[in-house]
Amino acid sequence: MIMGLHHNAYRCRDSEETRRFYEGFLGLRLAGALRIRESMTGRRTDVLHTFYEMDDGSYLAFFEAPDRPFDFKQQHDYDLHIALEVGNDELLRMFEKGKAEGRQVRGVSDHGFIHSIYFRDPNGYVIELTAKQPGHDGAMDPARNGARRILDAWQDEKMAATVQTGS
């Protein structure tokens, strides 16, 4: 049985630059760092793996791997974003903090069941801070929200479009 998320791991350009954002700006504690000099298959490498702790005991983790090519790019929200939960007061505080520091900040976006703001980290990843709103639990309850019906309708429409275009 899956009990929860331990960590998600992403590549980073520079571990200290990443630490300044996640620990210094967002306030996530640098909880661990692991230098990897040899892979489990015996390949020589030199990688730093860092972990930033969230209040629920899960972590965001990063790999700085200078010997491994990686195409860092500005991610679009639909391609990849990391959404972190905060309270409503913290959402507004971080919005103001981001503006005061001259960071690019978007929002506050009202998605109905959550309110969100968006930043970019030094690696180009979109970081969403999100605060639950009244009705959140109902909006995320598949017995009430029709998630499976919506997904099935999406798939049916894609299949119909494919048949019509012959692709």
Summary of the structure (lengths in Angstrom):
residues: 167
radius of gyration: 19.4
end to end distance: 39.7
largest distance: 53.6
contacts: 405
relative contact order: 0.14
helix: 31%
strand: 33%
